[in-house]
């Protein structure tokens, strides 16, 4: 039986996200997972979601709010049970048609073979402006 590799698992999680396989993602999470978005972000991108069911609702709200236009992972680094990835995404807000983009760092913390905690660091101000309809900031565009 192959040994569990958190770095490989994170790569598999990004592949699952890209193909829309939410079941794979949710199954990889601990029951008591903490999914941390920057505090103060516009819904659904603000605060901490606790538990697998809450994370599922976060992804439902995400899909209702934005359409992914681009998603790229640049680098995945691992040290033991902690994996950090860097990348970039571009979303379009469904309600307004405004597109925004940000570089990001995602931190995945494992306990055994399950994700115990997820944190994302990104330009939450630009994201919040796009979601609330405020444009004119760098990184935002209207169709």
N, C-alpha and C positions, 0 to 999 in steps of 0.2 A: 504494500500500500504506500503510495507517495506521501511524503511529509508535507503538511500544510505550510504554504508560503504566503504570508499576508500580502506581500508585494504582488504576487501573481493574482491573488484574490481581488485586490483593488483593480487591477487591469481587467479582470473578468466582470467586475461591477460596472466599470465604465462601458464595456462592450454591451452589457445588459441594458444600461440606460439608453445607449445609442439605438438599440433595436426595440426599445419600448417594453422590455421584459421586467415589469415591476414585480412580478412574483419572485423572480430570482433575487432581485435586490432585497425585498422584504424578508425572504428566507435567510439571507446572510446576516440579518440584524439580530442582536440579542433581544429577548422579550422586553427588557428594561432599557433599551438603547436611549441615548440622548442625542438628538439631532439638532445642532446649534447653528442657527442663522444669526447674523449680526443683530444685536438689540436695536430696536427703534426703526427697523426697516418697514416698508409698506407691506401690508398683507399680500401674500402669505409669507413674505421673506423676512420675517422678524421674530426673534425669540427662539426659545428652546422647545422642541417637541419631544415628549417623553413617552416611550413605548412604541412598539412596532405599529400598532393601530394608528397612533397619532401621526407617525411618519407617513403611513399610507394616505391619510387625509391631507397631509402637506402636499404630497405628489399629485393628488386629485386637484387641489386648489392651484398648484403650479400649472398643470395642464389646462385648466380653465382660464388662467390669467395670461399665459404667454405661449408663443410658438417659438420653438428653437430654430434659429436660422443657421447657426454654426456652433460647433462644440469641438474643441481640440485639447487634448492632453499633451503637454510638452515634455514633462519629466515626471517620473515616479521614483521616489527614494524611500528606503526602508531601513529602520533600525529596530530589530526585535519585533515587538508587537505594535509598533507605531509606523504608519506609512504616510508620507507627505507627497502630494502631487501638485504640479503647477499647470496652468493652462489658461484658456481664453474661451469665452462664449459670447454669442450675440443672440438676443431674444427680441421678438416683436410682441408688443402688448396688444392683445386681441381687441380690447375695448377701444383703443385709440389709434392703432396702427403705428404707434411710435416704436422705433427700434432703438435698442441700447446695447452696449457691449462693455465687457470688463475682463481684465485679467483676474485670475483667482489663485488661491492656494487652498487646498483641501487637506485636512488632517483626519486620518482614519485611525482610531485606537481599537485594537482587538483584545478580546479576552477569549483565549482558546481560538476557536475557528469562527467566532461571531464578532461583528462590529459592536463594540460597547459604546463608543462615542464618535460622533462626526462633527467637525467644525469647518466652516468655510470663511475665508477672508477675501473680500472683494470690494469693489466700489459701490457700496450700498447707497450712497447719496445719489449717484446717477440712476441706479435702479429704482429707488424710491421716487425720484422726479418723474421718471418715465411712467411708473405705475399710477401716480397720482395726477398725471396730465400736465405737469410742469415741464416745458421744453426750453431749449435755448442753452442748455448746459453742454459742455464738451461730452461727446460720446452719444448724444441723442440725435435722432433724425426723424423727420416726418416723411411719409411717402409723398 
